[in-house]
Amino acid sequence: MLANITIGVLLAISGGAKLKDPSSTADAFRALRLPEWLQKMGAPRLLPWAEVALAALLIFSKGWLLTLATVGAVLLMVAYTVVIWRALGFGEPVQCGCFGELGAGDVSRRTLARNILLTLLAALGLVGALLGVSIYGQPTLSWGWVAVALLSAAAVALSLGGGPNTTLGATGHKPWLGGITLRDAATGADVRVAEIARRGGGATLLFLLPGCGSCQGLMAELPALREKNPGRVIVPVLPEWAGPEAYAGTPDLHRDPGSNLSVALGMHFAPAALEVLGDGTAPGELIVGSTAVRALLDGTPVAEPQAAPQPEPQQAPEAAEEPDETDYVRVPIPPAVLLDAESTPHTLQELAAERPQLLVSINCLCAGPRNAVQSLTEWQERLPILDTRLVVQFRPSEGSLTEEQENAALYDHRGVTSKALEMRGQVSAVLLGADGQLAGGPVTGFEEVSSFVDDIAQEIAGALDV
């Protein structure tokens, strides 16, 4: 009975969240790559009502009606588990706000564990219904209550925990973001946030992620939103690791190198939006969720303050521009260990002592890392005097890499070595010198790593000419 109540309450919350934000359900169907015919049949509109109705039956019905409801709950939980298990095999992260702002938005192993636990609870509820157990007249002194109560508490924690963090405006101050640099996806030029905002008398930064159904829905509406509100400058922002095909051709699309701006804002969920004034300050909070972001983009822009413009508080960010090669400060290679294909440990110093090493680290097999893996052979051919090695921070599933790539790859347990080298993001690279010091990097992002290889190749060619 307690299992049925838990499933019923969570279904009621899930259905209510979907009814509150109907577009998010259709976005989730797209992000999870469910069959198109489900959307044509109106499944995104019917699903929340079905969840609410099933919740009511699980909590209040008895007899054969309760048995039918528990069978429906088992089938629904099994279907949800299969969908999440399938989504974990996609080549890019997926977001699905099953419980609105109360739950974590990303699809992860935590989501799969939650669904498996919910399936177990639904099965227990079915057993109880077959035995004639309902909410009416049940004893409360039983170890069964304790066991199912623990399972229920775990299911609730996994379902509703991990929501968005406190928003930017909670402290009441206006943080200055103007010195942070974004990269124009069309031209490749780096430009500061303050300059972007100043050109339009203020701007709205729209944060997106690949594989996010809500983000895709907003991007489809973006031309109409821009036409409806021409006074609002909307700047879509993608993380640097997103593949070049993500939202390709979107006007004014920018990239966030190293996710510096996202990290500064504490942005973990998308879509999200932030208004920035021409002086580089953010007058309000970071808005999270498709409904809230859509309402913001559909409204009136925040006006520039009428006070006399003040000089930017710091010019130091200019120094953040790409330094000359002569400014690179070499430091000793940190003490860290990588494992080869036979799980034999090798220190970084041992690897570099034989030949200089270009380490290319990946933490997933998303678009950027896949491009890096496919480029390894070409990079090695261009850099014949050093070893180009793939460093993986996970155990690749069978068939993910070729046999040659697996034999040459180095395993970084829990990403400890990558952290020691400050190699962040889905793909990054660093050059280890044979003299025991870092010779270049770290750099983050597939395009940055490609440029890094170009620079190293030019240096090698120049040295050989001499």
N, C-alpha and C positions, 0 to 999 in steps of 0.2 A: 504493500500500500504506500509506504514512504517513497519507494522507487517511482511509482506512478505519479505521486504528488510532485516529486522533484522534476521529472520529465515534463509534467504539465506546466509547472511554473516557468521553466526555462523556455518551453514552446510559446507560452503566453508573452514572455518578454521578447523573444525573437520575432513573433508575429507582430507585436506592437511596434517594435523598432522598424520593421519593414513597412507597416502601414503609415508610420510617421514620415518615412522617406521612401516613397514608392520607387523612385528612379534608381535607388541604390540596389534594389533587387535585380532589376534588369541589367544594371552594370555588373553585378556579381555573376549573373548568368554568362555574360560576355567574357569576363575575366577568367571564369572557370572553364570556358570553352565548351559549354553544354550545347547539345544539338539545337540547330536553328529552329526546328519544328516545335520545340518546347515554347519558345518565345512567340511563335505564330499562333499557338494554341492558347496564349494568354497565361502560361504558367507563372510568370513573375507576379502577375496581379492576383492570381488565385492562391498562391502559396501562403502568404501571410494569413488569409482568412482560414485556410485549411489548418494551419498551425494553431490559431486561436480556438477553432472549433474542436480540434483534437485535444487541446489542453483542457477545455471545459469537460469533455467526456472522461478524460483520465482522472480528473479530480472529483467529479460529482456523480458519475454514473455507477451502476453495479450490474451484476448478472451478465447476460449475454452481450449487452451493449458495451459493458466494460471490457469484456473479452475481445470484441471487435476493435475497440479503441486501442488496446495493448498490441494487438496484431499490427494495426496501422502504425503505431509508434515504433515497433521493431523494424518494420519495412522502411520507414522514413529514416531511422537512425543508420540502418545498414546502407541505404542509398547515400546519405550524407558522408558516411565514412569512405565509401568507394570514390565519391567525387573528390574528397580531400586527398586521398591516397594518390589518385590520378594526377591532381594538380601539383603534388610535390615532385612529379617527374618532369614538369615543364622546364624549359631552359631559362626561365626568368622568374623572379618573385611574383607572387599573386596576392592580391588583397581582397578580402571578403568580409564586410562588416555585418556578420550574422546577428550580432546583438547590439547594433548601433554604436553609440559612443561608450557604452559600458564595457565592451569587450575589446580584445586585441584585434587589430584589423588585418594583420598579416597571416597568411596561410603557412604554417610551419609544422614541425613534428609535434609541437604542443597541441595544435589544432587536431591532428590525427589522434593523439592520445586522448584528448577530450571526447572525440566522437566514438572511439572504441569504448571508453568508459560509459558514455551515454547509451551505447548499444547494449552493454552489459546490464545497465539499470533497466532499460526497456524490456530485456529478456526476463529479468527478475520480476518485473511488473506483470508480464504475461503469465509467468508461473503462478504468481499470486492470484491473478484473475481466474485461472483454470481451477485453482483450489477454492474459489469462492471468497477470496479476501477483497474487501473494499474499505472505504474510509469509515464505514459505520461499525461501531461496536468492537474495535480491535483492542486487545490488551497492549499495554505499553511496557510491561516488565518482561523483556526478552532480549537475549543476546543478538537475535536477528535485527532488532531495532538498532542496536549499537553498530553492527557491521554495515547495514545499509545506510545508516546516518553518516558514517565515515565516507562511504562511496559517494553519497549525495553531496557532502561537503566538498569533496575533491572535484566532483563534476561542476559544481557551482563556481569554485575557485578558478578552474581551467576555462570555464565559459565566460565569466564576467570580469576576470582579472586582467590586468595589463592594458587598460584603456589609455587614452592620451594623457600626456603630462600636463601640468599646469601651464596655462598659456602665457604668452610673452607679456601681456599687459597687466598681469596680476600684481606686479610690484608698483605700478603707477608711474614709473619713469619712462622716458622716451629714449631708448637705446640708439646710439649712433652706429649705423651699419654702412655708411657711405664709403668707407675705405675698403670694404670687401670686394673682390674682383669676380666678375662673371665673364664668360667667354661667349661671344656672338657665334652661334652655330653656323651662320651663313658665311661670315668673313673669317672666323677664327681669331678675331681681334679680342684682346682682353680689355674690359671696360669696367670701371668702378660703379657700384650701385648708385652712388651720389650723382654720377654723370648721367646714368640712365634716367633717374628720376628728375634731374634738373632739366633735361631736354623736353620732357612732357609736362613740366610744372607739377611733378608728382607721378607716381606709378604704382600699380598693383602687381606684385609679384605672385604668380600662380605656380605653385610647386606641384610637379607631376611625377609619377613613377611609371615605368613600363610594366605591363601586366596588371594594371589597376583599372578595373572596369569603370569605376566612377570617373576616373581621369579621362578615359576615352570618351565617355558620354559628354563631359564638359568640353572637350576639344571639338567634338562635333557641333556643339552649340556656340563655340567661341565666335565664329564670324557674325552670327546674328546678335550676340551680346555686344560685340564691338560696334556694330551698325546702330543698335538701339541706344547705346550710350557712348557717343563719339568723344566725349570729354574725358573718358577714362582710358588711360594708357595701360594696357594689360600685357605683361611680359611673362610668357611661359618659361619656367625654369626646370631643367632636367638635371639629375645627377650626372657627373662626368662619366660614370661607368656604363650608362645606358647606351645601347647599340645605336649606330647611325640611322637605322631604320625606324627607331622610335619617334613617332610624330614628325616624320620627315616632311619638309616643305611647309611647316607651320611658320607664319610670319613672326618675326621678332623673337624667335626661339633662342634661349640662352642656356649655357651649361654652367654647372657649379663645380669648378675644379676642386678636387679633394673634398667635396661636400662641405666646404668651409662655411657657407652661409647657412645651410641646413643645420649644421652642428651648432652654430652660434645661436640659432633660434630654438634649438631643441626639437626640431621637426622630425617626427618619426612616422607620421601617418599622412597619407595623401588621398584626395587632393587637399591642399591647404593654400591659404592666400594671406598676404600681408601688404598693407598699404604703406608706402614710403614717401615722405615729403621730399621736396627738392633739395633740402639741406642734409639729406641722408638719415633723418631720424624717422622712427616708426611711431606715429601718434596713437596707434591702437594695438590690439592684440592679434596674435596669429590665429586665423580662422581655420578650423579643421572640419572636414566633412562636406560632401557634395552639395547638400541642401544649403548649408550656411554659406559656402563659397559662392554658389549660384546666386543667392540673395544679395551677397556683397557686390558681385559683378553686375547685377541688374540694377543696383542702386546708384545714388549720386556720389561722385568721387569726393574724398576729403579735400577741402580747400586748403590752399597754401596759407600759412599764417600771414597776417597783414603787417606785422612788425617788419622793421628794416632787416634785410637779410644779414645774417651774421656770418663771418668767415668760418669756414670749416674748422672744427676744433683741432684738427691735426693734419699735417701734411706728411707725416711719417709714412702713411700707407704707400706713398709713391715708391718707397724703398722696397715694397713688396713685389715690384715688377721684376721680371726675370733678370737675375744678376749675370754679369759677365762671367765667362769661364774662369778668369783669373781670380774671381772672388770666392770660388768654391773652397771651402775649408775641409781639408782631409782629416779624418779622425781614425783611430785604430778600429779594426774590425772587432765587434763585440764578441765575447765568448758565448757561443751558441752551437747547437748540434742539429744536424739533419740526418735522416735515415735513408739509406739507399733501398733498392728493390728487394734486397735480402734482409732488410731491417738492421743492417750494420750501421752503427753511428759514425758520423764524420763531423769534426768541428769545422767551422768556417775557415779557420786559419789553415787547417790541413788541406782543404779543398783548394784554397787560393795559392798555397805554397807550390803546387804542381803547375798550375796555369791560372791566369786571371779568370775570374768567373763572372758571367752575367747571369744573375739569378732572376728568373721571372716567376713571381708568386701569384697563385690564383686561389680564391677561397670558394669558388663554385664553378659550374659549367654553364654560366649564362652567356649572353651574346659576346660581351667583351672578352672574357676568358677563353671562349671557344675560338675567337679570332686569333688570340695570342697563341694558343696551342697549335693552330694551323700554320702560324707564321714561324714557328721555332726552327724548322729546317732552313727556311730562307734566311733567317737571322744568323744561324750558325754558318751558313755559306758566306755571308757578308763579313763575318767576324772570325776569320780562320785562326787567328793567333790566340783566341781565348775559347773557353767552353761556355756554351749557352745552355743553362740547366733549368728545367721546369721544377718549381717548388709547389707542391700541393698541400693545402691545409686540411685535407679531408681524404678519406679512402674512396677513390673513384669506384663506381660500380663496374661490374664486368662489361667490357665493350665500350666504355666511355672514352678510353684512350687506346691507341694502337699498341701492339706489343712492344714496338721500338720505343714509343713514348713512355710506357710504363717502366721499361728497363732503365731508361735514362732519368726518370723523374726522381726527385728527392722528396721525402715525406716530412712535413713540418707538424709535429704533434701539437695539437691545440693551437697552432699558429704562434707558438712561443718565439721561434726565431724571427718570423716576419715582424712581430711586435718589437723585438729587440733592434731590428734594422729599420723600424718605423715605416714598414711597407704596408700601407693601408689600402682599402678599397678592394674591389673584386679582382683587379689585375694590377700589379705593380712590379717594379724592377729596380735592382741596385747592382753596381759593378764593384766587385772585390778585387783589389790590386794584389799582385804577387808579393808586394813589400809589406803585407799585413795591414794595409790601410784601405779605407773606402776610396774608390777612384771615381765614383759618380753616383748620383741618385741619393735617396730614392725618388722615383717618379711614380705617379698614380694615373691609371686610365690607359686604355689600349692605344689611343692616338698619341699620348705622351710617351709611352714606351716605344712606339714606332719611331717617333722623333728622336728619342734617346739613342736608339740603335743607329739612326742616320748620323747623329753627331759622333758616335764612337767610330763608325765606319770612316767618316771623313778624317778623324784624328789618326786612325791607323794608316789611311792612304797617304796623308801628309807626312807621317813619320817614315813610311817606306820610301817616299820620293826623296826625302833628305838623305 
